[in-house]
Amino acid sequence: MEFRQYRVEKDLIVIGAGMPGICAAIQAARLGLSVALINNRGYLGGNASAEIGVSVDGADGMQEFNLWARETGIIDELRLENLYRNPQKNRYIWDAVLMDAVLKEKNIELFLNTNIDKVEMKADDLIEYVSGSQLGSEKRFNFYAPLFLDDTGDGTVGYLAGADFRMGRESGHEFDESAAPEEADDCVLPSTLTFHAKDTGKPVRYIRPGFALDITKTEALKYRTIPRDTFYRSQWYYEGSGRINQIENSEAIIQQHRELVYGIWDYIKNSGEYGAENYDFEYIAPVPGKRESRRLMGDHILSERDITEQRDFEDTVGHGGWSIDLHAVDGFFSKDLVNKHIFLKGIYQIPYRTGYSRNISNLFFAGRCMSTTHVAFGSTRVMATLSTLGQALGAAAYLCKKYDLMPRDIYKSRIQELRQLLLRHDQYIVGCKNEDPDDLARSAKITASSESRLCLEDAEFERPLDKPLGLIIPVDGCMASISIPVRAASDTAIEYTVYEPVKRENYNPERIIARGRVDVRASSDPSWVRLPLNVSVDRNKIFIELSPQAGLYLGMTRDKLPGVMSMVKNPNGSPTLVDAATMQMKEFIWRPIEGTVCFKADPDHGIYSSSNVNNGYSRPYGLPNLWLSEKTNADQCGEYIRISWHEVKTINEIILYFDDDLNYRISYWPVENNVIPEVVRDYDILYKSGDEYRLLKSVRGNYKRVNNIKADSIQTGELKLVFHATNGFPRVGLYEVRVY
Ligand SMILES: Cc1cc2nc3c(=O)[nH]c(=O)nc-3n(C[C@H](O)[C@H](O)[C@H](O)COP(=O)(O)OP(=O)(O)OC[C@H]3O[C@@H](n4cnc5c(N)ncnc54)[C@H](O)[C@@H]3O)c2cc1C
């Protein structure tokens, strides 16, 4: 006897419901493909699941200048939904958010607790079906499709299909990687068993189990700390060995982790160092979070220089930006630094060719088994970044079906179509512009009720100029000067250097384009000081560095303008933060500060003009690229945008891409607010019929960045978007409008 067999036929089979697999399945399903999403655990999300509990991070984390860098698209939609429903960041509510998102898609059939353990081939390079049994139901499913996507983390489907893969670290010379070891080896980033504890309100005894480590008998505490303030949860660096094969030795590794976790808990409870008498274990994951195992090989293997040199690819379909974050191979028992964060200049591009197998024709892969070197993987592995590749592959699968193509053919003949499709679905593709011929908004005339000027005039507090201070301002054309409010305790001078980032996606002070020094007279009140710049910048921004000067105070505001940012330069005390250019410890780190230096720009280039909503960009690139109303009442905005054509158009769909503060870091930790203040909350869409406006749609309580509004073949020559309220921000911000 064996389990009864069931045949499932779909357009796309996604194996592994980690975050990239979920995004791939949703994207493909939304484009009309039938999809099976298969996961061998009962919770969705892989390492981000309720079971393992790792936070979803991305391109906006662990860097200095990855500003306005948060991934958009499906991963942003999921994160904003979770913020809205779950600001307390309860992991089971997060699971419900993921479950809702998947079950809402009628084209997805979900197979939980189903472990794929067999791959049957049609030819050497072609998968016919994958097969797996379901825990609890005594069923075996055979999943047939023309296309398969491996998001198992371990690359299990690729391995069983005979796909080329690597495991371990490349030698430095193979890809000219300075962060790689001299000789190749089998080491990987180690795994971690997550746990958390709770305060029970009364003393609780803990007796160390016989299998647990007595960590006082190891050398670990000489090199590692068990922090006092967060001792009720696992730390990422409570890691096991990265020297052994993470797949073959999986069970042995879990046992090693148990020994470590129960041993650490013994130290917390019984060493007398922590005052943790009332704490008790609440949860220990049944499986470790795996960081790295197999990497499947695609037509491109993303490597260190692709990332550090921010190389441009014709087939870019996503972006990343997390530092190259390489952990000590021996984890908690290492004598090395816990990790190294190799800091980048800014975000980097992810080419489509890293997402399909070079030798199995119908196999896509997203997730940590994507095609990178070990070093590049140190950055790509964060889940929002991986999810952008997942979404891209879901869209590529749709084009494969539409044109009867294989994944590689999309690169060869349909890559621009894929990129345009992804833009419509809110993926960020560095520098890529909306060129959709079906988008009626591209040829429309846009006018608005008002536009913000490029200035912040009303100082609310002062800040001493006691450290180097950077002011980032978008510039398009010649900028004669900026003025800033300054108070000086005695006669002195301001010295400044003006930089321009070399790439439009960057914000770093890179190329010097001007310098200056201006005398400042002593005064008891701040006065506007004009800094002559005389710089010419093509759709980019400038970084003005003010040198520290004793007795100088700058007028600051808490008001915000997208694209404008103030930062200070601090000495870096951490040996783990490494400069990619030198591979040495970074000497200084720039960090955003509270508030912004007030300024007036001369001239004001119309940076926040209404023409931004059909300029082809739906997020900052070079310039902020959004229409921003002047300052208004967040609850009663009274602002509007008019979209008009010379002739009557037939309208079936309107897509709005609102400002959702792409600098807001959506973190793992509980927050007060469950919405991003910048997002427009209440608005109406009207269309002109004869001389009057008729209501097409009234939206109240919006918290999403992208709003898709369906229309029923409305005939009109003009649309009017009337904005009544934001979620708290005193300006209305809209990146893009598309009309179909
Ligand atoms: C402790 C730890 C901390 C981390 N910290 C962060 C962080 O703070 N932020 C961040 O963004 N990233 C972090 N990472 C990295 C990140 O979690 C991983 O890179 C990411 O989860 C990889 O995604 P994935 O979908 O490829 O794999 P996974 O998340 O492992 O998902 C794979 C999925 O496939 C399923 N699966 C596996 N095999 C099969 C099979 N044979 N059949 C069916 N289903 C299968 C699994 O159950 C799982 O659901 C961390 C990783 C670890 C381990």
The ligand as an SDF file (V2000), in Angstrom:
LIG
                    3D

 53 58  0  0  0  0  0  0  0  0999 V2000
   18.0620   33.6930   11.9470 C   0  0  0  0  0  0  0  0  0  0  0  0
   17.9560   34.4270   10.6660 C   0  0  0  0  0  0  0  0  0  0  0  0
   17.8310   35.7930   10.7010 C   0  0  0  0  0  0  0  0  0  0  0  0
   17.6400   36.4920    9.5290 C   0  0  0  0  0  0  0  0  0  0  0  0
   17.4040   37.8250    9.6000 N   0  0  0  0  0  0  0  0  0  0  0  0
   16.8410   38.4270    8.5410 C   0  0  0  0  0  0  0  0  0  0  0  0
   16.2780   39.7010    8.6800 C   0  0  0  0  0  0  0  0  0  0  0  0
   16.3180   40.3130    9.7360 O   0  0  0  0  0  0  0  0  0  0  0  0
   15.6730   40.2240    7.5890 N   0  0  0  0  0  0  0  0  0  0  0  0
   15.5800   39.5580    6.4160 C   0  0  0  0  0  0  0  0  0  0  0  0
   14.9310   40.0520    5.4800 O   0  0  0  0  0  0  0  0  0  0  0  0
   16.1550   38.3570    6.2450 N   0  0  0  0  0  0  0  0  0  0  0  0
   16.7690   37.7590    7.2770 C   0  0  0  0  0  0  0  0  0  0  0  0
   17.3210   36.5310    7.1410 N   0  0  0  0  0  0  0  0  0  0  0  0
   17.4670   35.9340    5.7900 C   0  0  0  0  0  0  0  0  0  0  0  0
   16.1720   35.3850    5.2380 C   0  0  0  0  0  0  0  0  0  0  0  0
   15.3590   34.8840    6.2520 O   0  0  0  0  0  0  0  0  0  0  0  0
   16.3950   34.3160    4.1820 C   0  0  0  0  0  0  0  0  0  0  0  0
   17.3700   34.6890    3.2760 O   0  0  0  0  0  0  0  0  0  0  0  0
   15.0800   34.0710    3.4380 C   0  0  0  0  0  0  0  0  0  0  0  0
   14.1420   33.5300    4.2990 O   0  0  0  0  0  0  0  0  0  0  0  0
   15.2240   33.2120    2.2630 C   0  0  0  0  0  0  0  0  0  0  0  0
   13.9530   33.0830    1.6840 O   0  0  0  0  0  0  0  0  0  0  0  0
   13.5140   31.7740    0.9400 P   0  0  0  0  0  0  0  0  0  0  0  0
   12.0930   31.9310    0.5680 O   0  0  0  0  0  0  0  0  0  0  0  0
   14.4930   31.4540   -0.0880 O   0  0  0  0  0  0  0  0  0  0  0  0
   13.6800   30.6220    2.0220 O   0  0  0  0  0  0  0  0  0  0  0  0
   12.7670   30.3200    3.2860 P   0  0  0  0  0  0  0  0  0  0  0  0
   12.3680   31.5800    3.9560 O   0  0  0  0  0  0  0  0  0  0  0  0
   13.5320   29.3070    4.0530 O   0  0  0  0  0  0  0  0  0  0  0  0
   11.4700   29.6710    2.6540 O   0  0  0  0  0  0  0  0  0  0  0  0
   11.4800   28.4280    2.0180 C   0  0  0  0  0  0  0  0  0  0  0  0
   10.0980   27.8040    2.1180 C   0  0  0  0  0  0  0  0  0  0  0  0
   10.0710   26.6040    1.3630 O   0  0  0  0  0  0  0  0  0  0  0  0
    9.5060   25.5540    2.1230 C   0  0  0  0  0  0  0  0  0  0  0  0
   10.1250   24.3060    1.6280 N   0  0  0  0  0  0  0  0  0  0  0  0
   11.4110   23.9300    1.7500 C   0  0  0  0  0  0  0  0  0  0  0  0
   11.6080   22.7300    1.1680 N   0  0  0  0  0  0  0  0  0  0  0  0
   10.4220   22.3360    0.6540 C   0  0  0  0  0  0  0  0  0  0  0  0
    9.9850   21.1850   -0.0380 C   0  0  0  0  0  0  0  0  0  0  0  0
   10.8030   20.1860   -0.3370 N   0  0  0  0  0  0  0  0  0  0  0  0
    8.6740   21.0970   -0.3830 N   0  0  0  0  0  0  0  0  0  0  0  0
    7.8220   22.0960   -0.0830 C   0  0  0  0  0  0  0  0  0  0  0  0
    8.1920   23.2050    0.5960 N   0  0  0  0  0  0  0  0  0  0  0  0
    9.4800   23.3260    0.9510 C   0  0  0  0  0  0  0  0  0  0  0  0
    9.8590   25.9120    3.5510 C   0  0  0  0  0  0  0  0  0  0  0  0
    8.9450   25.3540    4.4750 O   0  0  0  0  0  0  0  0  0  0  0  0
    9.7290   27.4450    3.5410 C   0  0  0  0  0  0  0  0  0  0  0  0
    8.4170   27.8460    3.8070 O   0  0  0  0  0  0  0  0  0  0  0  0
   17.6200   35.8060    8.2860 C   0  0  0  0  0  0  0  0  0  0  0  0
   17.8190   34.4220    8.2450 C   0  0  0  0  0  0  0  0  0  0  0  0
   17.9800   33.7440    9.4210 C   0  0  0  0  0  0  0  0  0  0  0  0
   18.1280   32.2800    9.3650 C   0  0  0  0  0  0  0  0  0  0  0  0
  1  2  1  0
  2  3  1  0
  2 52  2  0
  3  4  2  0
  4  5  1  0
  4 50  1  0
  5  6  2  0
  6  7  1  0
  6 13  1  0
  7  8  2  0
  7  9  1  0
  9 10  1  0
 10 11  2  0
 10 12  1  0
 12 13  2  0
 13 14  1  0
 14 15  1  0
 14 50  1  0
 15 16  1  0
 16 17  1  0
 16 18  1  0
 18 19  1  0
 18 20  1  0
 20 21  1  0
 20 22  1  0
 22 23  1  0
 23 24  1  0
 24 25  2  0
 24 26  1  0
 24 27  1  0
 27 28  1  0
 28 29  2  0
 28 30  1  0
 28 31  1  0
 31 32  1  0
 32 33  1  0
 33 34  1  0
 33 48  1  0
 34 35  1  0
 35 36  1  0
 35 46  1  0
 36 37  1  0
 36 45  1  0
 37 38  2  0
 38 39  1  0
 39 40  1  0
 39 45  2  0
 40 41  1  0
 40 42  2  0
 42 43  1  0
 43 44  2  0
 44 45  1  0
 46 47  1  0
 46 48  1  0
 48 49  1  0
 50 51  2  0
 51 52  1  0
 52 53  1  0
M  END
$$$$
